[in-house]
């Protein structure tokens, strides 16, 4: 028997589609648990251990956005992929604000879904392999503890989300140098497209606010190119 590639929680109210997705992913060596409404999906997530969550948006009892928000309150790391027939730009942006890792629009091919899941889990595993080295960064009056996703300032301590920490880490690795948008998107989001770009802009805005107590630290937009983390007077 082939080794499992990971455990996936599928929350989809269409029984036939759920069966098709479950069967296909199980044939691709994933373990899949399928729930048909948001309440059951949340209950299952909190009692189990999952490597990825596949969420429909239009779910009975609790919608997919709310499910994702509740998951993110407890787990900043598990990848979340929305499956939806809704193609409104506002919905996609809302999903990425919540912390979605990807969107796939219905109807979609099961092969495309599998490839997206493979790519996301490959990125997650690669980051885990590289996370053993301690990484502390002095940013003016701030100290950034990347492995623990913590940003310290004076007596205050802020717990960053996984995405916030990854983006700040990438900026730190390129401190006082230009970080290209396409490089950041492909490194953290896995691809460079409009919706991923809007998601990254949201995170840049969040990081600016978090670093706003020290005028010696700033994230500068470089027109049509990317961003630069500028830190002056570092000891």
Helices and strands as residue ranges (DSSP letters): E 7-11, H 15-27, E 31-35, H 38-47, E 52-56, H 64-74, E 79-84, H 89-98, E 102-105, H 110-129, E 136-139, E 142-145, E 150-153, E 156-159, H 162-173, E 178-180, H 181-184, I 185-189, H 194-210, E 217-222, E 226-231
